[in-house]
Amino acid sequence: MPEQAMELDQQMKAVLESIRQEQGLESREQAAEWLLRRRIRRGAQGLTGRGRAIYEVKGESR
């Protein structure tokens, strides 16, 4: 995923730190990525009515 610098206020840092601890992640950057992926999944589910993978799925070659 491309790097994107973000300026965070104290409230956002606290939220990311909380998510980091809840999910057992190593950094606030990972917590931000986790939240972003969660939002994408929920948005896709709302549009299509079902979950979608947000990573490459390797299936059987035909």
Phi and psi restraints in degrees (range 20) as a CNS / XPLOR table:
assign (resid 1 and name C) (resid 2 and name N)
       (resid 2 and name CA) (resid 2 and name C) 1.0 -63.7 20.0 2
assign (resid 2 and name N) (resid 2 and name CA)
       (resid 2 and name C) (resid 3 and name N) 1.0 148.4 20.0 2
assign (resid 2 and name C) (resid 3 and name N)
       (resid 3 and name CA) (resid 3 and name C) 1.0 -79.7 20.0 2
assign (resid 3 and name N) (resid 3 and name CA)
       (resid 3 and name C) (resid 4 and name N) 1.0 136.0 20.0 2
assign (resid 3 and name C) (resid 4 and name N)
       (resid 4 and name CA) (resid 4 and name C) 1.0 -137.6 20.0 2
assign (resid 4 and name N) (resid 4 and name CA)
       (resid 4 and name C) (resid 5 and name N) 1.0 115.9 20.0 2
assign (resid 4 and name C) (resid 5 and name N)
       (resid 5 and name CA) (resid 5 and name C) 1.0 -72.5 20.0 2
assign (resid 5 and name N) (resid 5 and name CA)
       (resid 5 and name C) (resid 6 and name N) 1.0 139.1 20.0 2
assign (resid 5 and name C) (resid 6 and name N)
       (resid 6 and name CA) (resid 6 and name C) 1.0 -132.5 20.0 2
assign (resid 6 and name N) (resid 6 and name CA)
       (resid 6 and name C) (resid 7 and name N) 1.0 139.0 20.0 2
assign (resid 6 and name C) (resid 7 and name N)
       (resid 7 and name CA) (resid 7 and name C) 1.0 -91.7 20.0 2
assign (resid 7 and name N) (resid 7 and name CA)
       (resid 7 and name C) (resid 8 and name N) 1.0 128.0 20.0 2
assign (resid 7 and name C) (resid 8 and name N)
       (resid 8 and name CA) (resid 8 and name C) 1.0 -115.4 20.0 2
assign (resid 8 and name N) (resid 8 and name CA)
       (resid 8 and name C) (resid 9 and name N) 1.0 138.7 20.0 2
assign (resid 8 and name C) (resid 9 and name N)
       (resid 9 and name CA) (resid 9 and name C) 1.0 -87.0 20.0 2
assign (resid 9 and name N) (resid 9 and name CA)
       (resid 9 and name C) (resid 10 and name N) 1.0 175.6 20.0 2
assign (resid 9 and name C) (resid 10 and name N)
       (resid 10 and name CA) (resid 10 and name C) 1.0 -62.6 20.0 2
assign (resid 10 and name N) (resid 10 and name CA)
       (resid 10 and name C) (resid 11 and name N) 1.0 -36.8 20.0 2
assign (resid 10 and name C) (resid 11 and name N)
       (resid 11 and name CA) (resid 11 and name C) 1.0 -64.5 20.0 2
assign (resid 11 and name N) (resid 11 and name CA)
       (resid 11 and name C) (resid 12 and name N) 1.0 -45.1 20.0 2
assign (resid 11 and name C) (resid 12 and name N)
       (resid 12 and name CA) (resid 12 and name C) 1.0 -66.4 20.0 2
assign (resid 12 and name N) (resid 12 and name CA)
       (resid 12 and name C) (resid 13 and name N) 1.0 -38.2 20.0 2
assign (resid 12 and name C) (resid 13 and name N)
       (resid 13 and name CA) (resid 13 and name C) 1.0 -61.2 20.0 2
assign (resid 13 and name N) (resid 13 and name CA)
       (resid 13 and name C) (resid 14 and name N) 1.0 -40.2 20.0 2
assign (resid 13 and name C) (resid 14 and name N)
       (resid 14 and name CA) (resid 14 and name C) 1.0 -66.1 20.0 2
assign (resid 14 and name N) (resid 14 and name CA)
       (resid 14 and name C) (resid 15 and name N) 1.0 -40.7 20.0 2
assign (resid 14 and name C) (resid 15 and name N)
       (resid 15 and name CA) (resid 15 and name C) 1.0 -64.0 20.0 2
assign (resid 15 and name N) (resid 15 and name CA)
       (resid 15 and name C) (resid 16 and name N) 1.0 -47.1 20.0 2
assign (resid 15 and name C) (resid 16 and name N)
       (resid 16 and name CA) (resid 16 and name C) 1.0 -63.5 20.0 2
assign (resid 16 and name N) (resid 16 and name CA)
       (resid 16 and name C) (resid 17 and name N) 1.0 -37.6 20.0 2
assign (resid 16 and name C) (resid 17 and name N)
       (resid 17 and name CA) (resid 17 and name C) 1.0 -65.3 20.0 2
assign (resid 17 and name N) (resid 17 and name CA)
       (resid 17 and name C) (resid 18 and name N) 1.0 -39.9 20.0 2
assign (resid 17 and name C) (resid 18 and name N)
       (resid 18 and name CA) (resid 18 and name C) 1.0 -62.9 20.0 2
assign (resid 18 and name N) (resid 18 and name CA)
       (resid 18 and name C) (resid 19 and name N) 1.0 -46.3 20.0 2
assign (resid 18 and name C) (resid 19 and name N)
       (resid 19 and name CA) (resid 19 and name C) 1.0 -62.7 20.0 2
assign (resid 19 and name N) (resid 19 and name CA)
       (resid 19 and name C) (resid 20 and name N) 1.0 -42.3 20.0 2
assign (resid 19 and name C) (resid 20 and name N)
       (resid 20 and name CA) (resid 20 and name C) 1.0 -56.9 20.0 2
assign (resid 20 and name N) (resid 20 and name CA)
       (resid 20 and name C) (resid 21 and name N) 1.0 -45.4 20.0 2
assign (resid 20 and name C) (resid 21 and name N)
       (resid 21 and name CA) (resid 21 and name C) 1.0 -70.0 20.0 2
assign (resid 21 and name N) (resid 21 and name CA)
       (resid 21 and name C) (resid 22 and name N) 1.0 -43.0 20.0 2
assign (resid 21 and name C) (resid 22 and name N)
       (resid 22 and name CA) (resid 22 and name C) 1.0 -60.8 20.0 2
assign (resid 22 and name N) (resid 22 and name CA)
       (resid 22 and name C) (resid 23 and name N) 1.0 -40.1 20.0 2
assign (resid 22 and name C) (resid 23 and name N)
       (resid 23 and name CA) (resid 23 and name C) 1.0 -93.7 20.0 2
assign (resid 23 and name N) (resid 23 and name CA)
       (resid 23 and name C) (resid 24 and name N) 1.0 -3.6 20.0 2
assign (resid 23 and name C) (resid 24 and name N)
       (resid 24 and name CA) (resid 24 and name C) 1.0 69.3 20.0 2
assign (resid 24 and name N) (resid 24 and name CA)
       (resid 24 and name C) (resid 25 and name N) 1.0 35.4 20.0 2
assign (resid 24 and name C) (resid 25 and name N)
       (resid 25 and name CA) (resid 25 and name C) 1.0 -90.8 20.0 2
assign (resid 25 and name N) (resid 25 and name CA)
       (resid 25 and name C) (resid 26 and name N) 1.0 162.4 20.0 2
assign (resid 25 and name C) (resid 26 and name N)
       (resid 26 and name CA) (resid 26 and name C) 1.0 -87.6 20.0 2
assign (resid 26 and name N) (resid 26 and name CA)
       (resid 26 and name C) (resid 27 and name N) 1.0 -25.1 20.0 2
assign (resid 26 and name C) (resid 27 and name N)
       (resid 27 and name CA) (resid 27 and name C) 1.0 -145.3 20.0 2
assign (resid 27 and name N) (resid 27 and name CA)
       (resid 27 and name C) (resid 28 and name N) 1.0 164.5 20.0 2
assign (resid 27 and name C) (resid 28 and name N)
       (resid 28 and name CA) (resid 28 and name C) 1.0 -67.3 20.0 2
assign (resid 28 and name N) (resid 28 and name CA)
       (resid 28 and name C) (resid 29 and name N) 1.0 -30.1 20.0 2
assign (resid 28 and name C) (resid 29 and name N)
       (resid 29 and name CA) (resid 29 and name C) 1.0 -62.6 20.0 2
assign (resid 29 and name N) (resid 29 and name CA)
       (resid 29 and name C) (resid 30 and name N) 1.0 -41.6 20.0 2
assign (resid 29 and name C) (resid 30 and name N)
       (resid 30 and name CA) (resid 30 and name C) 1.0 -65.8 20.0 2
assign (resid 30 and name N) (resid 30 and name CA)
       (resid 30 and name C) (resid 31 and name N) 1.0 -36.3 20.0 2
assign (resid 30 and name C) (resid 31 and name N)
       (resid 31 and name CA) (resid 31 and name C) 1.0 -64.7 20.0 2
assign (resid 31 and name N) (resid 31 and name CA)
       (resid 31 and name C) (resid 32 and name N) 1.0 -41.4 20.0 2
assign (resid 31 and name C) (resid 32 and name N)
       (resid 32 and name CA) (resid 32 and name C) 1.0 -64.0 20.0 2
assign (resid 32 and name N) (resid 32 and name CA)
       (resid 32 and name C) (resid 33 and name N) 1.0 -41.6 20.0 2
assign (resid 32 and name C) (resid 33 and name N)
       (resid 33 and name CA) (resid 33 and name C) 1.0 -64.9 20.0 2
assign (resid 33 and name N) (resid 33 and name CA)
       (resid 33 and name C) (resid 34 and name N) 1.0 -39.8 20.0 2
assign (resid 33 and name C) (resid 34 and name N)
       (resid 34 and name CA) (resid 34 and name C) 1.0 -60.8 20.0 2
assign (resid 34 and name N) (resid 34 and name CA)
       (resid 34 and name C) (resid 35 and name N) 1.0 -45.4 20.0 2
assign (resid 34 and name C) (resid 35 and name N)
       (resid 35 and name CA) (resid 35 and name C) 1.0 -63.3 20.0 2
assign (resid 35 and name N) (resid 35 and name CA)
       (resid 35 and name C) (resid 36 and name N) 1.0 -41.1 20.0 2
assign (resid 35 and name C) (resid 36 and name N)
       (resid 36 and name CA) (resid 36 and name C) 1.0 -63.7 20.0 2
assign (resid 36 and name N) (resid 36 and name CA)
       (resid 36 and name C) (resid 37 and name N) 1.0 -46.0 20.0 2
assign (resid 36 and name C) (resid 37 and name N)
       (resid 37 and name CA) (resid 37 and name C) 1.0 -62.9 20.0 2
assign (resid 37 and name N) (resid 37 and name CA)
       (resid 37 and name C) (resid 38 and name N) 1.0 -39.5 20.0 2
assign (resid 37 and name C) (resid 38 and name N)
       (resid 38 and name CA) (resid 38 and name C) 1.0 -61.7 20.0 2
assign (resid 38 and name N) (resid 38 and name CA)
       (resid 38 and name C) (resid 39 and name N) 1.0 -42.7 20.0 2
assign (resid 38 and name C) (resid 39 and name N)
       (resid 39 and name CA) (resid 39 and name C) 1.0 -65.1 20.0 2
assign (resid 39 and name N) (resid 39 and name CA)
       (resid 39 and name C) (resid 40 and name N) 1.0 -41.2 20.0 2
assign (resid 39 and name C) (resid 40 and name N)
       (resid 40 and name CA) (resid 40 and name C) 1.0 -63.4 20.0 2
assign (resid 40 and name N) (resid 40 and name CA)
       (resid 40 and name C) (resid 41 and name N) 1.0 -44.7 20.0 2
assign (resid 40 and name C) (resid 41 and name N)
       (resid 41 and name CA) (resid 41 and name C) 1.0 -59.9 20.0 2
assign (resid 41 and name N) (resid 41 and name CA)
       (resid 41 and name C) (resid 42 and name N) 1.0 -47.5 20.0 2
assign (resid 41 and name C) (resid 42 and name N)
       (resid 42 and name CA) (resid 42 and name C) 1.0 -65.4 20.0 2
assign (resid 42 and name N) (resid 42 and name CA)
       (resid 42 and name C) (resid 43 and name N) 1.0 -37.3 20.0 2
assign (resid 42 and name C) (resid 43 and name N)
       (resid 43 and name CA) (resid 43 and name C) 1.0 -64.5 20.0 2
assign (resid 43 and name N) (resid 43 and name CA)
       (resid 43 and name C) (resid 44 and name N) 1.0 -43.6 20.0 2
assign (resid 43 and name C) (resid 44 and name N)
       (resid 44 and name CA) (resid 44 and name C) 1.0 -64.7 20.0 2
assign (resid 44 and name N) (resid 44 and name CA)
       (resid 44 and name C) (resid 45 and name N) 1.0 -39.7 20.0 2
assign (resid 44 and name C) (resid 45 and name N)
       (resid 45 and name CA) (resid 45 and name C) 1.0 -64.9 20.0 2
assign (resid 45 and name N) (resid 45 and name CA)
       (resid 45 and name C) (resid 46 and name N) 1.0 -39.1 20.0 2
assign (resid 45 and name C) (resid 46 and name N)
       (resid 46 and name CA) (resid 46 and name C) 1.0 -65.6 20.0 2
assign (resid 46 and name N) (resid 46 and name CA)
       (resid 46 and name C) (resid 47 and name N) 1.0 -34.1 20.0 2
assign (resid 46 and name C) (resid 47 and name N)
       (resid 47 and name CA) (resid 47 and name C) 1.0 -77.2 20.0 2
assign (resid 47 and name N) (resid 47 and name CA)
       (resid 47 and name C) (resid 48 and name N) 1.0 -40.6 20.0 2
assign (resid 47 and name C) (resid 48 and name N)
       (resid 48 and name CA) (resid 48 and name C) 1.0 -106.3 20.0 2
assign (resid 48 and name N) (resid 48 and name CA)
       (resid 48 and name C) (resid 49 and name N) 1.0 -14.7 20.0 2
assign (resid 48 and name C) (resid 49 and name N)
       (resid 49 and name CA) (resid 49 and name C) 1.0 82.1 20.0 2
assign (resid 49 and name N) (resid 49 and name CA)
       (resid 49 and name C) (resid 50 and name N) 1.0 4.2 20.0 2
assign (resid 49 and name C) (resid 50 and name N)
       (resid 50 and name CA) (resid 50 and name C) 1.0 -149.9 20.0 2
assign (resid 50 and name N) (resid 50 and name CA)
       (resid 50 and name C) (resid 51 and name N) 1.0 162.5 20.0 2
assign (resid 50 and name C) (resid 51 and name N)
       (resid 51 and name CA) (resid 51 and name C) 1.0 -72.7 20.0 2
assign (resid 51 and name N) (resid 51 and name CA)
       (resid 51 and name C) (resid 52 and name N) 1.0 152.7 20.0 2
assign (resid 51 and name C) (resid 52 and name N)
       (resid 52 and name CA) (resid 52 and name C) 1.0 -132.0 20.0 2
assign (resid 52 and name N) (resid 52 and name CA)
       (resid 52 and name C) (resid 53 and name N) 1.0 143.2 20.0 2
assign (resid 52 and name C) (resid 53 and name N)
       (resid 53 and name CA) (resid 53 and name C) 1.0 -72.5 20.0 2
assign (resid 53 and name N) (resid 53 and name CA)
       (resid 53 and name C) (resid 54 and name N) 1.0 139.8 20.0 2
assign (resid 53 and name C) (resid 54 and name N)
       (resid 54 and name CA) (resid 54 and name C) 1.0 -111.8 20.0 2
assign (resid 54 and name N) (resid 54 and name CA)
       (resid 54 and name C) (resid 55 and name N) 1.0 27.8 20.0 2
assign (resid 54 and name C) (resid 55 and name N)
       (resid 55 and name CA) (resid 55 and name C) 1.0 -142.0 20.0 2
assign (resid 55 and name N) (resid 55 and name CA)
       (resid 55 and name C) (resid 56 and name N) 1.0 162.8 20.0 2
assign (resid 55 and name C) (resid 56 and name N)
       (resid 56 and name CA) (resid 56 and name C) 1.0 -66.2 20.0 2
assign (resid 56 and name N) (resid 56 and name CA)
       (resid 56 and name C) (resid 57 and name N) 1.0 129.3 20.0 2
assign (resid 56 and name C) (resid 57 and name N)
       (resid 57 and name CA) (resid 57 and name C) 1.0 -104.8 20.0 2
assign (resid 57 and name N) (resid 57 and name CA)
       (resid 57 and name C) (resid 58 and name N) 1.0 122.3 20.0 2
assign (resid 57 and name C) (resid 58 and name N)
       (resid 58 and name CA) (resid 58 and name C) 1.0 -95.1 20.0 2
assign (resid 58 and name N) (resid 58 and name CA)
       (resid 58 and name C) (resid 59 and name N) 1.0 118.1 20.0 2
assign (resid 58 and name C) (resid 59 and name N)
       (resid 59 and name CA) (resid 59 and name C) 1.0 -110.3 20.0 2
assign (resid 59 and name N) (resid 59 and name CA)
       (resid 59 and name C) (resid 60 and name N) 1.0 -174.1 20.0 2
assign (resid 59 and name C) (resid 60 and name N)
       (resid 60 and name CA) (resid 60 and name C) 1.0 -71.0 20.0 2
assign (resid 60 and name N) (resid 60 and name CA)
       (resid 60 and name C) (resid 61 and name N) 1.0 138.6 20.0 2
assign (resid 60 and name C) (resid 61 and name N)
       (resid 61 and name CA) (resid 61 and name C) 1.0 -81.6 20.0 2
assign (resid 61 and name N) (resid 61 and name CA)
       (resid 61 and name C) (resid 62 and name N) 1.0 141.2 20.0 2
